[in-house]
Amino acid sequence: MKVSSFPHGPVVSSSRAGYIMFFIILSVHKGDSAQFKVIGPDHPVMATAGEDIVLPCHLSPRVSAENMEVRWYRSQFYSLVHLYRDGDDQNERQMPEYQGRTEFLRDDIANGSVALRIRHVRPSDEGQYRCFFRSSVFHEESLLELKVAGLGSAPLISVEGYQDGGIRMVCRSAGWYPEPEVLWRDPSGQPLTSLSETKPRGANGLFETQSSIILSETSNQSLSCQIRNTLLNQEKESTVYIAGNLHAEIGKIQAEKRKLLENISELQEEIRRLQAEIGKHLDNISELHEEIRAHLENISELNEKISGLQRELEWRKALVCPTNVTLDPNTANAQLIVSEDRKSVRRGIARQEVPDNPERFHSFCLLGCERFSSGRHYWEVEVGDGGFWAVGVARESMRRKGGIRFNPEQGIWAVERCGDQYRALTSPETPMPLSERPKKIGVYLDYEAEWVAFYDTGNETLIFSFMSASFTGETILPFFWVGIGVLLRVCS
């Protein structure tokens, strides 16, 4: 046991020793103001892994420690195991590995006797501990040592197979600390040399043992495995009796095992052959899938052609009896001039004196008079040879006032000319590279199919189509936008 003290105060002369000794003895009885010694166990404390251990510590003389600081720590002062101060536990800075595992025992603290209980002792708890007392004027500590031991499970001996002309026996056990000794013995008690031996540590810090030995073919015999804890000087031992015919039985089992392995090898070869055949069939299936896919693509192309031909047929039917479209001056921008027969429109220089009714556009737009809510309809618009224009269809509910975006989201499906460029008014716009400049645009509306198509009537070619126009059940009207210097005429 190591004891260290740290007294405070000046050194006194021997001439006053008797007088001072009286006050020292008096101060001892006053408790906090006295000097003292810290006494711990004079031998290592032995703990069993997994169980609880109590580390005792007391003051000499036996004075009260209720108002003192009592600190248990390891190598460093702040490596805190447990702290008692101001009459209560103060473990906010306790080392993580001790949290929830320590208890300060103070039943006899009035007589200077305390103890620390550590629950579920681990191998990592082994080592030195310091029991430190501090009063208001004095402090001292005592050093004590904790040793941890683990007595593991009884050895389990098993037969692992036939090896090198003998039987391979394995001895296993767990829960030992410190690292144990493993010893095999023959029937006469003589030690035997092990073939291999491992002693790994588990997650709990305890050792697990595994030792193997080859038992040569002899008559009936016994075999023992002994595992010893040198710290506790205790061991555990198991013995197994080996029958003489066991070698022959194991030999038969090994022969059957070899035969099974041969059968498995043959089965594996057959599996490989079947897999190769399946692979060929899968290749053939893959080729058939490719052919089917090609045929489906051809069918899709044919369906597209049929659909296109059907649309062209419907358009040509509409050519026979086109819709008579007229322009609605009540919707025209005040700067647009509509002819008396309501068949043509151009943009003037100045605004006309016309009422600003709700139907009239602020932009240079106007609508046709005809309102469509079913059926197929076709009309043609002469667009001239230049300038800026747009023709198409629009929802009746489209916005009339303020700025307007010409796209399907705003209820307009149209094509335009902007200088030398032709564009479909999608969102965003779609360029239409045309080989010839159309003089006349044909507009075809299929209300039920929600399809709007535009044709160059000069060469009878489709220049653009909106395949899924969302009319949402609303009334659709012809739509026109007129640029400077452009005359749009609806054909009779």
C-alpha positions, 0 to 999 in steps of 0.5 A: 500500500502506497500512502502520500500526504500533503500537509499545509502550514509552517514548520515549527521548532522543537522547543515548542513541540509539546505546545503545538502537539496539543493543538494538533491533537485538538485539531484532529478531533475537530474533523475538517481542519485536521491532518489525516492518513488515507488507508486502503487495502495492503494487498491487491483486491481480486475481482471476478469478471462479470461480478461486482467488487467493492474497493474500501478506503478509510481515514486514520484517525476516524474522523468524519468525511461528510464535508470532504471531497472524496475522489476515485481516479486512475492514472491522472487526477482528472481520469475520474472514476467517481467523485463525491463533493458537497455532500453528493455525487458529482459525476458529470465528468466521469469517464465513459466506461464507468458511467452507470457502473459505480456507486459511492458507499457512505453508510459509515462516512461519519467515521471516515470509512467509505467504499466504491462499488464497481458493477459488472467488472471487466478486464479493462477495469484491472489496474491501479486506483487512487482514493483521494480525500480533501478537506478545507485545509488538507488532502491525502490519497492512497493507492490500491490495485484491482486484479480481474480474473475470469474462470471460464466454461468447462472445456468442450471436447469434440471430434472434428474428423479424420486427419493424417491417419488419426482423429482430430480432436478439438477442445473449446472454452470461453470466459477466461482472464487472464490468458489461460494455459491449455494442456492435453493429457493421455490416460496416464496423465502425461501431457500431449503436444497440441497440433494448433492453439488459438486464444482470441479475446472476445468483445467482452475482453475475455479469452476464448480458447481452441486447441486441437490434437491428432489422436493416433489409431490405438486401442480404447483410450481416454483423453482429457483437456485441462484449462488453467487460470494461473492467477486464481490457481484454478482449472477446469478439465473435461475427459472423453473416452475414445472407443477403439473402433471409432477410427474404423468408423471415421475411416468409413465416413471419410470414404463415404465423404469422398464418394459424395464429393465425387458424385457432387463433382459429376452433378456439377458437370451435368449442371454446367452442361445443362446451363450451356444448353439453356444458354443456347435456348436463351440466345434463340429466345433473344433472337426471337425477341429481336425479330418480334421487336422489329416486326412491332416497329414495322407495325408501328410505322405502318400504323403511323402511315395509316394514321397519316393517310386517314388524316389526309383522307379527312383533309381531302374530304374537307377540301370538297366542302370547306367552311365559309369563314368570315372575320369578326370586326368586333374582336379586331384591334382598333388599328386593324381594318376589316373589309366590308365583305369580312374576308380580308384584314390589314393593319392601318396607320392610326387607330379607328374610332371603335368601341373598346368592348370586352371582345376586342384585342389590345394586340393586333389580333382578331377572330373569325365569326364561326364558332366550332364545338364539334366536327371537322372544318377546313379553310384557307388563308392567303398570306401573301409573299412576305411580312409578319403574320400568324393564322390558326385557331383559339379558344373563345375564352382566351385573353383579349386585353394586355400582352398575350403569348401565342402558345397552346397554354394560352389557348392558341394553336397557330403557325407564323411567319416572322421575316424569312422564318416560319415557326409553329407556335408551340412552347417553346416555338418550333422552327419549320424549315420549308423548301418553298414559301407558301402563298396560301395556308390551309387550316384543318380542325378535327374537334373530336380528335383535338387535332389542328393541321396546317398545309401549304396548299400550293404543293398540298403538303402538311407543314405542321400539326398539333396532335393533342390540342387540349380544347377542354370542351370549349368553343374554338374560333379561327385566329389571325395576327396581322403585321405591318404591310400584310394583307390576310384574305380568307378564301371563299 
